[in-house]
Amino acid sequence: MLGTRGCRLGIQYPEIYAMQVRAILEAACHIAAELGEAPRVEIMIPLVGFARELEVMRALTVETADAVLAERHASIDYKVGTMIELPRAAITADEIAEHADFFSFGTNDLTQTTLGFSRDDAEGKFLTYYMRSDLLADNPFEKLDQKGVGQLVAMATEKSRAVRPGIKLGICGEHGGEPSSVKFCHRTGLDYVSCSPYRVPIARLAAAQAVLEETGPAVTTD
């Protein structure tokens, strides 16, 4: 997972990302023509660790997307953002935010890169022992490590909004459907959580509880 993947692949072979962006915008144009309403298009560049990576990939994305729209004589609003999956990306979020319309915290990979745990290796081997021995209270891939990974999320939130107050922020991954993690995201000021479909009811309930816990129960008098 630390090799040639994510934006690293797109930088070396830009034609791959150009093909994907073209496919996304052509599909959006098709839907807009068929339904009379344009879909919301958000293009997310993965595994960014340096602002320059996103700057280069954003330029390629905009050039390709605008070319498709010109060919189709269409007008579709689209946004370009990135997945925050690396500690360096969180630490330099203010620099990266200058080239992003949104951030999605990829907490699965951010947990791996922060803790130095390979999920496949850890869950099948030493992580089980750690939990049985009370070295860890919870599986950090199931429940967000708020004192470690969570602090990177909080830092990136603060630093990115200092540069772009309106930037859209959220998380994706299994943590997005875990109640304590959802509540942490609310307290941190994220705009949304994303999770697998079967976790959506749990995430909605946790989000509602987070708001109630923050505001307190309503008080009525006769």
Disulfide bonds with the S-S distance in Angstrom:
none
